[in-house]
Protein backbone atom coordinates (compact mmCIF):
# COMPACT_ATOMS: atom_id res chain seq x y z
CA UNK A 1 0.00 0.00 0.00
CA UNK A 2 1.36 3.43 -0.93
CA UNK A 3 1.38 6.40 1.44
CA UNK A 4 -1.61 8.70 1.06
CA UNK A 5 0.56 11.59 -0.07
CA UNK A 6 1.81 9.55 -3.05
CA UNK A 7 -1.74 8.58 -3.95
CA UNK A 8 -2.90 12.20 -3.81
CA UNK A 9 -0.16 13.58 -6.05
CA UNK A 10 -1.86 12.69 -9.37
CA UNK A 11 -5.16 14.13 -8.15
CA UNK A 12 -3.47 17.34 -7.04
CA UNK A 13 -1.66 17.59 -10.37
CA UNK A 14 -4.97 17.28 -12.21
CA UNK A 15 -6.58 19.92 -9.99
CA UNK A 16 -3.63 22.26 -10.41
CA UNK A 17 -3.83 21.82 -14.17
CA UNK A 18 -7.51 22.81 -14.02
CA UNK A 19 -6.80 26.08 -12.21
CA UNK A 20 -6.81 29.18 -14.34
CA UNK A 21 -3.63 31.25 -14.64
CA UNK A 22 -5.26 33.84 -12.38
CA UNK A 23 -6.07 31.23 -9.72
CA UNK A 24 -2.54 29.83 -9.83
CA UNK A 25 -1.08 33.33 -9.55
CA UNK A 26 -3.30 34.19 -6.56
CA UNK A 27 -2.53 30.87 -4.83
CA UNK A 28 1.21 31.39 -5.34
CA UNK A 29 0.95 34.93 -3.98
CA UNK A 30 -0.83 33.68 -0.85
CA UNK A 31 1.70 30.92 -0.14
CA UNK A 32 3.61 32.91 2.52
CA UNK A 33 0.36 33.84 4.29
CA UNK A 34 -0.78 30.19 4.29
CA UNK A 35 2.59 29.06 5.67
CA UNK A 36 2.45 31.62 8.47
CA UNK A 37 -1.11 30.61 9.38
CA UNK A 38 -0.06 26.96 9.55
CA UNK A 39 2.97 27.76 11.71
CA UNK A 40 0.81 29.90 14.02
CA UNK A 41 -1.65 27.03 14.40
CA UNK A 42 1.20 24.64 15.20
CA UNK A 43 2.83 26.99 17.73
CA UNK A 44 -0.51 27.64 19.46
CA UNK A 45 -1.11 23.88 19.69
CA UNK A 46 2.38 23.34 21.10
CA UNK A 47 1.85 25.99 23.76
CA UNK A 48 -1.60 24.65 24.68
CA UNK A 49 -0.22 21.09 25.05
CA UNK A 50 3.08 22.09 26.60
CA UNK A 51 5.06 20.06 24.07
CA UNK A 52 5.55 19.69 20.32
CA UNK A 53 4.72 16.63 18.27
CA UNK A 54 7.32 15.14 15.96
CA UNK A 55 5.75 13.18 13.10
CA UNK A 56 7.71 10.55 11.23
CA UNK A 57 6.48 8.24 8.49
CA UNK A 58 8.02 4.78 8.70
CA UNK A 59 7.66 1.73 6.47
CA UNK A 60 6.25 -1.44 7.92
CA UNK A 61 6.55 -4.74 6.08
CA UNK A 62 3.72 -7.21 6.50
CA UNK A 63 3.94 -10.67 4.99
CA UNK A 64 0.88 -11.95 3.16
CA UNK A 65 0.19 -15.39 1.73
CA UNK A 66 0.39 -15.24 -2.03
CA UNK A 67 -0.74 -18.11 -4.26
CA UNK A 68 1.89 -20.03 -6.20
CA UNK A 69 0.50 -20.78 -9.64
CA UNK A 70 1.46 -23.52 -12.05
CA UNK A 71 -0.40 -23.81 -15.35
CA UNK A 72 -3.06 -21.45 -14.00
CA UNK A 73 -3.74 -23.54 -10.90
CA UNK A 74 -2.86 -22.79 -7.29
CA UNK A 75 -0.22 -25.29 -6.19
CA UNK A 76 0.67 -23.70 -2.87
CA UNK A 77 1.35 -20.45 -1.12
CA UNK A 78 4.43 -18.43 -0.31
CA UNK A 79 5.03 -15.46 1.97
CA UNK A 80 5.15 -12.22 0.03
CA UNK A 81 6.00 -8.84 1.57
CA UNK A 82 3.67 -5.87 1.41
CA UNK A 83 4.98 -2.49 2.54
CA UNK A 84 2.67 -0.16 4.43
CA UNK A 85 3.50 3.24 5.82
CA UNK A 86 2.42 4.59 9.16
CA UNK A 87 3.02 7.84 10.96
CA UNK A 88 4.57 7.78 14.41
CA UNK A 89 3.92 10.78 16.63
CA UNK A 90 6.42 11.42 19.41
CA UNK A 91 6.11 14.18 22.03
CA UNK A 92 9.05 16.57 22.09
CA UNK A 93 9.79 18.92 24.97
CA UNK A 94 9.85 22.62 24.13
CA UNK A 95 10.77 25.85 25.84
CA UNK A 96 7.35 27.50 26.29
CA UNK A 97 8.93 30.96 26.54
CA UNK A 98 10.76 30.49 23.24
CA UNK A 99 7.61 29.08 21.62
CA UNK A 100 5.62 32.14 22.74
CA UNK A 101 8.36 34.41 21.37
CA UNK A 102 8.25 32.54 18.06
CA UNK A 103 4.44 32.83 18.01
CA UNK A 104 4.64 36.61 18.55
CA UNK A 105 7.08 36.87 15.64
CA UNK A 106 4.79 34.84 13.39
CA UNK A 107 1.77 36.94 14.35
CA UNK A 108 3.76 40.13 13.78
CA UNK A 109 4.71 38.92 10.28
CA UNK A 110 1.15 37.92 9.34
CA UNK A 111 -0.34 41.37 8.52
CA UNK A 112 2.48 42.07 6.05
CA UNK A 113 1.99 38.68 4.41
CA UNK A 114 -1.77 39.29 4.20
CA UNK A 115 -1.22 42.71 2.63
CA UNK A 116 1.22 41.26 0.10
CA UNK A 117 -1.22 38.45 -0.72
CA UNK A 118 -3.99 41.02 -1.35
CA UNK A 119 -1.69 43.15 -3.50
CA UNK A 120 -0.58 40.10 -5.46
CA UNK A 121 -4.19 38.98 -5.92
CA UNK A 122 -5.11 42.41 -7.32
CA UNK A 123 -2.11 42.27 -9.67
CA UNK A 124 -3.02 38.72 -10.72
CA UNK A 125 -6.58 39.81 -11.56
CA UNK A 126 -5.14 42.66 -13.66
CA UNK A 127 -2.57 40.40 -15.39
CA UNK A 128 -4.96 37.46 -15.96
CA UNK A 129 -8.52 38.79 -16.36
CA UNK A 130 -11.20 36.11 -16.66
DRENMARGU-948233 format. One record per residue: residue number from 1; residue in one letter; x, y, z of N, C-alpha, C, CB in turn. Coordinates in nm, 4 decimals, decimal comma, padded with zeros to 6 digits. Atoms other than C-alpha are relative to their C-alpha. Last residue first. Glycine has a CB too. Layout:
# DRENMARGU-948233
(NUM "a" (X Y Z) (X Y Z) (X Y Z) (X Y Z))
...
# end
This chain:
# DRENMARGU-948233
(130 "x" (00,0782 00,1191 00,0430) (-01,1198 03,6109 -01,6659) (-00,1269 00,0425 -00,0686) (-00,0341 -00,0911 00,1202))
(129 "x" (00,1453 -00,0191 -00,0147) (-00,8519 03,8791 -01,6356) (-00,0755 -00,1237 -00,0513) (-00,0465 00,1275 -00,0771))
(128 "x" (00,0714 00,1167 00,0559) (-00,4959 03,7460 -01,5963) (-00,1509 00,0185 00,0179) (00,0471 -00,1329 00,0690))
(127 "x" (-00,0831 00,0699 00,0991) (-00,2574 04,0398 -01,5390) (-00,0745 -00,1107 -00,0731) (00,1218 -00,0582 00,0671))
(126 "x" (-00,0294 -00,0929 00,1093) (-00,5138 04,2658 -01,3660) (00,0774 -00,0711 -00,1111) (00,0801 00,1214 00,0521))
(125 "x" (00,1275 -00,0251 00,0693) (-00,6579 03,9812 -01,1558) (00,0211 00,0965 -00,1179) (-00,1057 00,0582 00,0992))
(124 "x" (00,0330 00,1198 00,0776) (-00,3021 03,8718 -01,0724) (-00,1296 00,0201 -00,0772) (-00,0117 -00,1227 00,0921))
(123 "x" (-00,0857 00,0003 00,1189) (-00,2112 04,2266 -00,9674) (-00,0312 -00,1197 -00,0893) (00,1483 -00,0017 00,0405))
(122 "x" (00,0469 -00,1090 00,0865) (-00,5108 04,2410 -00,7322) (00,0820 00,0042 -00,1289) (00,0088 00,1361 00,0738))
(121 "x" (00,1276 00,0423 00,0577) (-00,4186 03,8982 -00,5921) (-00,0544 00,1073 -00,0940) (-00,1023 -00,0305 00,1114))
(120 "x" (-00,0296 00,0966 00,1066) (-00,0582 04,0101 -00,5459) (-00,1284 -00,0448 -00,0680) (00,0758 -00,1221 00,0562))
(119 "x" (-00,0593 -00,0755 00,1109) (-00,1693 04,3153 -00,3501) (00,0282 -00,0917 -00,1186) (00,1298 00,0697 00,0451))
(118 "x" (00,1076 -00,0793 00,0611) (-00,3985 04,1017 -00,1348) (00,0513 00,0797 -00,1196) (-00,0620 00,0951 00,1035))
(117 "x" (00,0881 00,0941 00,0697) (-00,1221 03,8453 -00,0721) (-00,1139 00,0750 -00,0687) (-00,0566 -00,1050 00,0986))
(116 "x" (-00,0664 00,0402 00,1244) (00,1220 04,1258 00,0097) (-00,0863 -00,0969 -00,0801) (00,1358 -00,0640 00,0304))
(115 "x" (00,0010 -00,1147 00,0899) (-00,1223 04,2713 00,2627) (00,0632 -00,0356 -00,1342) (00,0736 00,1182 00,0635))
(114 "x" (00,1377 -00,0157 00,0477) (-00,1772 03,9285 00,4204) (-00,0099 00,1160 -00,0989) (-00,0960 00,0230 00,1186))
(113 "x" (00,0238 00,1081 00,0966) (00,1987 03,8682 00,4408) (-00,1411 00,0098 -00,0569) (00,0214 -00,1380 00,0662))
(112 "x" (-00,0765 -00,0302 00,1211) (00,2483 04,2066 00,6054) (-00,0225 -00,1048 -00,1082) (00,1486 00,0096 00,0324))
(111 "x" (00,0650 -00,1099 00,0728) (-00,0336 04,1374 00,8519) (00,0731 00,0381 -00,1290) (-00,0099 00,1218 00,0896))
(110 "x" (00,1218 00,0346 00,0738) (00,1153 03,7921 00,9339) (-00,0648 00,1186 -00,0719) (-00,0997 -00,0606 00,0942))
(109 "x" (-00,0278 00,0101 00,1433) (00,4712 03,8924 01,0282) (-00,1274 -00,0191 -00,0829) (00,0958 -00,1152 -00,0261))
(108 "x" (-00,0444 -00,1311 00,0469) (00,3759 04,0135 01,3778) (00,0225 00,0003 -00,1515) (00,1288 00,0412 00,0724))
(107 "x" (00,1186 -00,0861 00,0041) (00,1768 03,6942 01,4350) (00,0353 00,1411 -00,0460) (-00,0668 00,0052 00,1378))
(106 "x" (00,0852 00,0460 00,1106) (00,4794 03,4839 01,3394) (-00,1228 00,0901 -00,0142) (-00,0439 -00,1470 00,0224))
(105 "x" (-00,0655 -00,0349 00,1260) (00,7077 03,6870 01,5638) (-00,0836 -00,0392 -00,1210) (00,1358 -00,0665 -00,0082))
(104 "x" (00,0132 -00,1465 00,0153) (00,4640 03,6612 01,8550) (00,0618 00,0454 -00,1322) (00,0678 00,0743 00,1190))
(103 "x" (00,1392 -00,0273 00,0373) (00,4437 03,2829 01,8006) (-00,0218 00,1497 -00,0196) (-00,0967 -00,0544 00,1073))
(102 "x" (00,0131 00,0370 00,1407) (00,8249 03,2537 01,8065) (-00,1409 00,0323 -00,0501) (00,0314 -00,1501 -00,0200))
(101 "x" (-00,0754 -00,1021 00,0737) (00,8363 03,4414 02,1369) (-00,0115 -00,0256 -00,1513) (00,1501 00,0005 00,0443))
(100 "x" (00,0837 -00,1213 -00,0031) (00,5621 03,2139 02,2743) (00,0669 00,1134 -00,0786) (-00,0260 00,0446 00,1469))
(99 "x" (00,1129 00,0270 00,0903) (00,7614 02,9081 02,1619) (-00,0939 00,1212 -00,0051) (-00,0778 -00,1270 00,0459))
(98 "x" (-00,0489 -00,0135 00,1382) (01,0761 03,0490 02,3235) (-00,1130 -00,0208 -00,1003) (00,1134 -00,1007 -00,0272))
(97 "x" (-00,0343 -00,1408 00,0207) (00,8928 03,0959 02,6536) (00,0473 00,0266 -00,1417) (00,1070 00,0429 00,0983))
(96 "x" (00,1254 -00,0735 00,0207) (00,7350 02,7500 02,6286) (00,0281 00,1480 -00,0254) (-00,0935 -00,0164 00,1224))
(95 "x" (-00,0123 -00,1123 -00,0912) (01,0771 02,5846 02,5840) (-00,1218 00,0887 -00,0274) (00,1380 00,0787 -00,0194))
(94 "x" (-00,0285 -00,1311 00,0577) (00,9851 02,2617 02,4131) (00,0199 00,1003 00,1131) (-00,1147 00,0457 -00,0955))
(93 "x" (00,0049 -00,1113 -00,0949) (00,9792 01,8916 02,4972) (00,0395 00,1295 -00,0701) (00,0929 -00,0267 00,1212))
(92 "x" (-00,1323 -00,0606 -00,0093) (00,9052 01,6569 02,2088) (-00,0100 00,1191 00,0958) (00,0531 00,0444 -00,1419))
(91 "x" (-00,0049 -00,1301 -00,0673) (00,6110 01,4177 02,2033) (00,1440 00,0484 00,0143) (-00,0669 -00,0084 00,1383))
(90 "x" (-00,0779 00,0047 -00,1231) (00,6416 01,1418 01,9409) (-00,0022 00,1380 00,0659) (00,1463 -00,0456 -00,0283))
(89 "x" (-00,0033 -00,1309 -00,0643) (00,3915 01,0782 01,6634) (00,0696 -00,0139 00,1343) (-00,1433 00,0585 00,0172))
(88 "x" (-00,0247 00,0095 -00,1435) (00,4569 00,7781 01,4407) (00,0074 00,1431 00,0538) (00,1326 -00,0811 00,0313))
(87 "x" (-00,0591 -00,1186 -00,0595) (00,3021 00,7836 01,0960) (00,0109 -00,0199 00,1504) (-00,0831 00,1261 -00,0332))
(86 "x" (00,0770 -00,0540 -00,1103) (00,2422 00,4593 00,9161) (00,0759 00,1181 00,0579) (-00,0270 -00,1080 00,1082))
(85 "x" (-00,0643 -00,1127 -00,0668) (00,3498 00,3239 00,5821) (-00,0910 00,0498 00,1109) (00,0324 00,1141 -00,1004))
(84 "x" (00,0962 -00,1014 -00,0406) (00,2666 -00,0160 00,4432) (00,0780 00,1115 00,0677) (-00,1104 -00,0591 00,0952))
(83 "x" (-00,0485 -00,1120 -00,0799) (00,4984 -00,2488 00,2536) (-00,1127 00,0998 00,0229) (00,1200 00,0686 -00,0686))
(82 "x" (00,0789 -00,1162 00,0398) (00,3665 -00,5867 00,1411) (00,0459 00,1137 00,0914) (-00,1578 -00,0269 00,0114))
(81 "x" (00,0022 -00,1226 -00,0806) (00,5999 -00,8844 00,1574) (-00,0876 00,1081 -00,0621) (00,1413 00,0532 00,0183))
(80 "x" (-00,0427 -00,1129 00,0832) (00,5152 -01,2216 00,0032) (-00,0139 00,1296 00,0809) (-00,0843 00,0075 -00,1324))
(79 "x" (00,0109 -00,1299 -00,0662) (00,5031 -01,5461 00,1970) (00,0510 00,1108 -00,0922) (00,0788 00,0000 00,1330))
(78 "x" (-00,1302 -00,0446 -00,0478) (00,4429 -01,8429 -00,0312) (-00,0172 00,1364 00,0682) (00,1036 00,0082 -00,1177))
(77 "x" (-00,0081 -00,1411 -00,0386) (00,1348 -02,0448 -00,1120) (00,1408 00,0322 00,0465) (-00,1025 00,0334 00,1111))
(76 "x" (-00,0542 -00,0271 -00,1332) (00,0673 -02,3697 -00,2872) (00,0035 00,1497 00,0246) (00,1413 -00,0605 00,0156))
(75 "x" (-00,0690 00,1205 -00,0453) (-00,0223 -02,5294 -00,6187) (00,0629 00,0196 00,1374) (00,1070 -00,0404 -00,1005))
(74 "x" (-00,0691 -00,0265 -00,1250) (-00,2864 -02,2788 -00,7287) (00,0620 -00,1309 00,0486) (-00,0971 00,0602 00,1071))
(73 "x" (00,0608 00,0582 -00,1192) (-00,3738 -02,3544 -01,0897) (00,0847 00,0322 00,1226) (-00,0164 -00,1527 -00,0158))
(72 "x" (00,1263 -00,0650 -00,0345) (-00,3057 -02,1448 -01,3998) (-00,0677 -00,0547 00,1236) (-00,0930 -00,0108 -00,1132))
(71 "x" (00,0977 00,0261 00,1062) (-00,0396 -02,3808 -01,5354) (-00,1376 00,0552 00,0372) (-00,0097 -00,1510 -00,0280))
(70 "x" (-00,0661 00,0844 00,0986) (00,1459 -02,3518 -01,2048) (-00,1073 -00,0403 -00,1006) (00,0691 -00,1266 00,0666))
(69 "x" (00,0757 00,0547 00,1125) (00,0504 -02,0779 -00,9637) (00,0889 -00,0854 -00,0896) (-00,0636 00,1130 -00,0815))
(68 "x" (-00,0999 00,0436 00,0974) (00,1895 -02,0025 -00,6203) (-00,0773 -00,0715 -00,1103) (00,1110 -00,0941 00,0655))
(67 "x" (00,0128 00,1315 00,0646) (-00,0738 -01,8105 -00,4261) (00,1150 -00,0254 -00,0977) (-00,1348 -00,0104 -00,0740))
(66 "x" (00,0293 -00,0172 00,1420) (00,0387 -01,5238 -00,2027) (-00,0069 -00,1380 -00,0663) (00,1080 00,0899 -00,0691))
(65 "x" (-00,0115 00,1292 00,0691) (00,0187 -01,5387 00,1734) (-00,0430 00,0208 -00,1440) (-00,0869 -00,1117 00,0695))
(64 "x" (00,1282 00,0575 00,0389) (00,0882 -01,1949 00,3155) (00,0263 -00,1399 -00,0558) (-00,0741 00,0906 -00,1052))
(63 "x" (-00,0049 00,1125 00,0934) (00,3937 -01,0673 00,4990) (-00,1395 -00,0577 -00,0189) (00,0972 -00,1090 00,0502))
(62 "x" (00,0918 00,1039 -00,0470) (00,3716 -00,7209 00,6501) (00,0044 -00,1117 -00,1049) (-00,1487 00,0563 00,0209))
(61 "x" (00,0182 00,1115 00,0923) (00,6547 -00,4738 00,6083) (-00,0875 -00,1057 00,0662) (00,1369 -00,0603 -00,0426))
(60 "x" (00,0253 00,1206 -00,0792) (00,6249 -00,1440 00,7921) (-00,0290 -00,1131 -00,0993) (-00,1205 00,0206 00,1023))
(59 "x" (00,0540 00,1162 00,0706) (00,7661 00,1733 00,6467) (-00,0190 -00,1174 00,0960) (00,0929 -00,0405 -00,1161))
(58 "x" (-00,0919 00,1137 00,0053) (00,8019 00,4780 00,8702) (-00,0640 -00,1152 -00,0779) (00,0387 -00,0459 00,1433))
(57 "x" (00,0616 00,1088 00,0749) (00,6484 00,8241 00,8487) (00,1023 -00,1123 -00,0146) (-00,0506 00,0487 -00,1399))
(56 "x" (-00,0946 00,0708 00,0860) (00,7714 01,0550 01,1233) (-00,0750 -00,1140 -00,0679) (00,1235 -00,0537 00,0816))
(55 "x" (00,0652 00,1026 00,0815) (00,5750 01,3178 01,3099) (00,1024 -00,0594 -00,0952) (-00,1211 00,0587 -00,0786))
(54 "x" (-00,0834 00,0351 00,1149) (00,7321 01,5141 01,5957) (-00,0695 -00,1134 -00,0741) (00,1456 -00,0412 00,0442))
(53 "x" (00,0180 00,1369 00,0483) (00,4718 01,6627 01,8272) (00,0859 -00,0181 -00,1243) (-00,1506 -00,0307 -00,0307))
(52 "x" (00,0186 00,0118 00,1449) (00,5549 01,9694 02,0316) (-00,0212 -00,1464 -00,0353) (00,1220 00,0585 -00,0776))
(51 "x" (-00,1042 00,0728 00,0727) (00,5058 02,0064 02,4067) (-00,0337 -00,0008 -00,1484) (00,0147 -00,1454 00,0537))
(50 "x" (-00,1212 -00,0042 -00,0805) (00,3076 02,2090 02,6600) (00,1143 -00,0778 -00,0632) (-00,0280 -00,0539 00,1375))
(49 "x" (-00,0343 00,1340 -00,0492) (-00,0221 02,1095 02,5051) (00,1162 00,0024 00,0971) (00,0333 -00,0913 -00,1159))
(48 "x" (00,1161 00,0527 -00,0727) (-00,1599 02,4653 02,4685) (00,0311 -00,1375 00,0610) (-00,1222 -00,0100 -00,0943))
(47 "x" (00,0105 -00,0726 -00,1270) (00,1850 02,5994 02,3758) (-00,1149 -00,0556 00,0832) (-00,0201 00,1513 -00,0249))
(46 "x" (-00,1139 00,0378 -00,0843) (00,2383 02,3336 02,1098) (-00,0096 00,0653 00,1371) (00,1322 00,0388 -00,0674))
(45 "x" (00,0244 00,1361 -00,0478) (-00,1109 02,3879 01,9694) (00,1109 -00,0468 00,0928) (-00,0132 -00,0962 -00,1178))
(44 "x" (00,1069 -00,0103 -00,0990) (-00,0508 02,7635 01,9456) (-00,0328 -00,1369 00,0590) (-00,1256 00,0620 -00,0630))
(43 "x" (-00,0581 -00,0580 -00,1213) (00,2825 02,6990 01,7725) (-00,1049 00,0122 00,1100) (00,0612 00,1378 -00,0301))
(42 "x" (-00,0884 00,0983 -00,0630) (00,1205 02,4641 01,5200) (00,0561 00,0532 00,1318) (00,1149 -00,0373 -00,0950))
(41 "x" (00,0855 00,1078 -00,0524) (-00,1652 02,7033 01,4401) (00,0843 -00,1043 00,0743) (-00,0793 -00,0675 -00,1153))
(40 "x" (00,0682 -00,0569 -00,1168) (00,0808 02,9903 01,4023) (-00,0866 -00,1063 00,0663) (-00,0863 00,1225 -00,0404))
(39 "x" (-00,0989 -00,0035 -00,1085) (00,2973 02,7763 01,1707) (-00,0601 00,0584 00,1280) (00,1230 00,0821 -00,0424))
(38 "x" (-00,0244 00,1380 -00,0431) (-00,0063 02,6958 00,9548) (00,0992 -00,0040 00,1154) (00,0519 -00,0847 -00,1172))
(37 "x" (00,1197 00,0456 -00,0714) (-00,1109 03,0613 00,9381) (00,0184 -00,1412 00,0534) (-00,1226 00,0056 -00,0917))
(36 "x" (00,0022 -00,0645 -00,1314) (00,2455 03,1616 00,8473) (-00,1205 -00,0459 00,0816) (-00,0020 00,1527 -00,0154))
(35 "x" (-00,1067 00,0602 -00,0811) (00,2595 02,9062 00,5671) (00,0008 00,0590 00,1409) (00,1374 00,0211 -00,0670))
(34 "x" (00,0454 00,1336 -00,0393) (-00,0776 03,0188 00,4293) (00,1028 -00,0691 00,0891) (-00,0279 -00,0856 -00,1243))
(33 "x" (00,1072 -00,0175 -00,0980) (00,0361 03,3838 00,4286) (-00,0476 -00,1361 00,0514) (-00,1181 00,0787 -00,0619))
(32 "x" (-00,0646 -00,0418 -00,1247) (00,3612 03,2906 00,2523) (-00,1039 00,0156 00,1113) (00,0770 00,1328 -00,0206))
(31 "x" (-00,0747 00,1117 -00,0602) (00,1704 03,0920 -00,0137) (00,0643 00,0385 00,1339) (00,1083 -00,0487 -00,0968))
(30 "x" (00,0481 00,0187 -00,1376) (-00,0828 03,3684 -00,0846) (00,0772 -00,1093 00,0737) (-00,1486 -00,0342 -00,0007))
(29 "x" (-00,0190 -00,1238 -00,0752) (00,0947 03,4929 -00,3981) (-00,0411 -00,0117 00,1456) (-00,0772 00,1108 -00,0645))
(28 "x" (-00,1443 -00,0158 -00,0202) (00,1209 03,1386 -00,5342) (00,0281 00,1238 00,0850) (00,0736 00,0102 -00,1360))
(27 "x" (-00,0413 00,1029 -00,0964) (-00,2534 03,0874 -00,4831) (00,1493 00,0125 00,0310) (-00,0317 -00,1415 -00,0545))
(26 "x" (00,0501 -00,0404 -00,1319) (-00,3299 03,4189 -00,6555) (00,0450 -00,0988 00,1066) (-00,1538 00,0105 -00,0010))
(25 "x" (-00,0745 -00,1195 -00,0409) (-00,1080 03,3327 -00,9552) (-00,0410 00,0427 00,1404) (-00,0231 00,1155 -00,0998))
(24 "x" (-00,1346 00,0457 -00,0362) (-00,2545 02,9827 -00,9832) (00,0843 00,1165 00,0513) (00,0691 -00,0665 -00,1209))
(23 "x" (00,0091 00,0757 -00,1251) (-00,6074 03,1233 -00,9720) (00,1372 -00,0485 00,0457) (-00,0947 -00,1192 -00,0167))
(22 "x" (00,0279 -00,0942 -00,1083) (-00,5261 03,3841 -01,2376) (-00,0044 -00,0709 00,1349) (-00,1324 00,0727 -00,0255))
(21 "x" (-00,1239 -00,0716 -00,0313) (-00,3629 03,1245 -01,4642) (-00,0191 00,1006 00,1146) (00,0512 00,0726 -00,1249))
(20 "x" (-00,0298 -00,1013 00,1015) (-00,6806 02,9177 -01,4342) (00,1328 00,0668 00,0343) (-00,1147 00,1059 -00,0094))
(19 "x" (00,0056 -00,1374 -00,0485) (-00,6796 02,6076 -01,2210) (00,0352 00,0953 -00,1134) (00,0955 00,0203 00,1202))
(18 "x" (00,1316 -00,0567 00,0276) (-00,7514 02,2813 -01,4024) (-00,0096 00,1451 00,0449) (-00,1078 -00,0821 00,0682))
(17 "x" (00,0074 -00,0227 00,1435) (-00,3826 02,1819 -01,4169) (-00,1323 00,0651 -00,0377) (00,0180 -00,1313 -00,0758))
(16 "x" (-00,0847 -00,1157 00,0293) (-00,3633 02,2263 -01,0414) (-00,0053 00,0341 -00,1479) (00,1447 -00,0265 00,0430))
(15 "x" (00,0677 -00,1196 -00,0487) (-00,6583 01,9915 -00,9986) (00,0802 00,1260 -00,0308) (-00,0246 -00,0108 00,1500))
(14 "x" (00,1159 -00,0228 00,0874) (-00,4973 01,7280 -01,2212) (-00,0720 00,1274 00,0424) (-00,0974 -00,1213 00,0040))
(13 "x" (-00,0527 -00,0469 00,1278) (-00,1659 01,7593 -01,0366) (-00,1134 00,0304 -00,0969) (00,0951 -00,1041 -00,0605))
(12 "x" (-00,0380 -00,1403 -00,0165) (-00,3470 01,7339 -00,7043) (00,0539 00,0580 -00,1298) (00,1042 00,0144 00,1108))
(11 "x" (00,1238 -00,0771 -00,0113) (-00,5165 01,4128 -00,8151) (00,0318 00,1484 00,0143) (-00,0842 -00,0488 00,1198))
(10 "x" (00,0632 -00,0125 00,1315) (-00,1859 01,2686 -00,9367) (-00,1280 00,0833 00,0045) (-00,0307 -00,1377 -00,0558))
(9 "x" (-00,0758 -00,0817 00,0934) (-00,0163 01,3585 -00,6047) (-00,0645 00,0088 -00,1391) (00,1394 -00,0549 -00,0123))
(8 "x" (00,0656 -00,1272 00,0262) (-00,2899 01,2197 -00,3805) (00,0705 00,0837 -00,1058) (-00,0098 00,0782 00,1265))
(7 "x" (00,1244 00,0241 00,0712) (-00,1742 00,8577 -00,3953) (-00,0690 00,1300 -00,0377) (-00,0926 -00,0853 00,0838))
(6 "x" (-00,0357 00,0459 00,1342) (00,1811 00,9555 -00,3048) (-00,1264 -00,0225 -00,0824) (00,0840 -00,1299 00,0069))
(5 "x" (-00,0545 -00,1142 00,0731) (00,0560 01,1586 -00,0072) (00,0345 -00,0388 -00,1435) (00,1243 00,0549 00,0714))
(4 "x" (00,1076 -00,0839 00,0528) (-00,1612 00,8698 00,1061) (00,0528 00,1144 -00,0836) (-00,0839 00,0546 00,1128))
(3 "x" (00,0413 -00,1036 -00,0932) (00,1383 00,6398 00,1437) (-00,1039 00,0904 -00,0660) (00,1218 00,0823 00,0478))
(2 "x" (-00,0791 -00,1216 00,0108) (00,1356 00,3434 -00,0928) (-00,0453 00,1020 00,1037) (-00,0104 00,0588 -00,1412))
(1 "x" (00,0836 -00,1168 00,0000) (00,0000 00,0000 00,0000) (00,0891 00,1244 00,0000) (-00,0957 -00,0009 00,1213))
# end
